Amino acid sequence: MRNFSSQIAMTAITAMQYNLLSTARRFSDYETVGGLFKDATMSSVELTLTERIWDMILELVREIAECFNIEDEQILDMLVNRSDKLSHFVEIYQLKLAS
């Protein structure tokens, strides 16, 4: 093409075709071009780490309860009522169970 307007029009049409094809690909393959959901993936990894830590805390409390012949619910109740930070983890765990 020797006409400048034709070159501009062809570039615009090519860009529109790319946008349409990348949108169709995203909906058909459930993938994004450029990693749109990278932050969402990272937050799910953090949630998994929080779950693991909470499970370790529960296992530790059960072992302590078994050593002292005390019910683990009683120890957890005492820990949660005395610690604001641990009660925050309990709230996260309960919200996850509810969802």
C-alpha positions as CSV (number, residue, x, y, z in Angstrom):
1,M,0.0,0.0,0.0
2,R,1.3,3.4,-0.9
3,N,-1.6,5.4,0.6
4,F,-0.9,6.5,4.2
5,S,-4.6,6.3,5.2
6,S,-4.7,2.7,4.0
7,Q,-1.7,1.8,6.2
8,I,-3.3,3.4,9.2
9,A,-6.6,1.5,8.6
10,M,-4.8,-1.8,8.1
11,T,-2.9,-1.3,11.4
12,A,-6.2,-0.5,13.2
13,I,-7.9,-3.5,11.7
14,T,-5.0,-5.8,12.7
15,A,-5.2,-4.5,16.3
16,M,-8.9,-5.1,16.5
17,Q,-8.4,-8.6,15.1
18,Y,-5.8,-9.3,17.8
19,N,-8.1,-8.0,20.5
20,L,-11.0,-10.2,19.3
21,L,-8.9,-13.3,19.0
22,S,-7.2,-12.8,22.4
23,T,-10.6,-12.3,24.1
24,A,-11.9,-15.5,22.4
25,R,-8.9,-17.4,23.5
26,R,-9.2,-16.2,27.1
27,F,-12.8,-17.4,27.3
28,S,-12.2,-20.7,25.5
29,D,-8.9,-21.7,27.3
30,Y,-9.5,-20.0,30.6
31,E,-6.1,-18.4,30.3
32,T,-5.1,-14.8,30.0
33,V,-2.6,-13.1,27.8
34,G,-0.1,-11.4,30.1
35,G,-1.0,-13.1,33.4
36,L,-4.1,-11.1,34.5
37,F,-4.8,-13.4,37.5
38,K,-1.3,-13.5,38.9
39,D,-2.3,-11.7,42.1
40,A,-5.2,-14.0,42.7
41,T,-3.0,-17.0,42.4
42,M,-0.5,-15.6,44.9
43,S,-3.3,-14.9,47.5
44,S,-4.5,-18.5,47.1
45,V,-1.0,-19.7,47.9
46,E,-1.0,-17.6,51.0
47,L,-4.3,-19.0,52.1
48,T,-2.9,-22.5,51.7
49,L,0.1,-21.5,53.9
50,T,-2.3,-20.1,56.5
51,E,-4.2,-23.4,56.5
52,R,-1.1,-25.4,57.0
53,I,0.0,-23.2,59.9
54,W,-3.4,-23.5,61.5
55,D,-3.4,-27.3,61.1
56,M,0.0,-27.4,62.8
57,I,-1.3,-25.3,65.7
58,L,-4.3,-27.6,66.1
59,E,-2.0,-30.7,66.1
60,L,0.2,-29.1,68.7
61,V,-2.7,-28.3,70.9
62,R,-4.0,-31.9,70.6
63,E,-0.6,-33.3,71.6
64,I,-0.4,-30.9,74.6
65,A,-3.9,-31.9,75.6
66,E,-3.0,-35.6,75.4
67,C,0.1,-35.1,77.5
68,F,-1.7,-33.3,80.3
69,N,-5.0,-35.3,80.0
70,I,-7.0,-32.2,79.2
71,E,-9.6,-31.8,76.5
72,D,-8.2,-30.0,73.4
73,E,-11.3,-27.8,73.2
74,Q,-10.6,-26.5,76.7
75,I,-7.0,-25.6,75.8
76,L,-8.1,-23.9,72.5
77,D,-10.8,-22.0,74.4
78,M,-8.2,-20.7,76.9
79,L,-5.8,-19.7,74.1
80,V,-8.3,-18.0,72.0
81,N,-9.9,-16.0,74.8
82,R,-6.5,-14.8,76.0
83,S,-4.9,-14.0,72.6
84,D,-6.2,-11.5,70.1
85,K,-3.9,-12.7,67.4
86,L,-4.9,-16.3,67.7
87,S,-8.6,-15.4,67.7
88,H,-7.9,-13.7,64.3
89,F,-6.7,-17.1,62.9
90,V,-9.8,-18.7,64.3
91,E,-12.0,-16.2,62.5
92,I,-10.2,-16.9,59.2
93,Y,-10.6,-20.6,59.7
94,Q,-14.3,-20.3,60.5
95,L,-14.9,-18.1,57.4
96,K,-13.2,-20.7,55.3
97,L,-15.3,-23.5,56.7
98,A,-18.4,-21.4,56.0
99,S,-17.5,-20.8,52.4
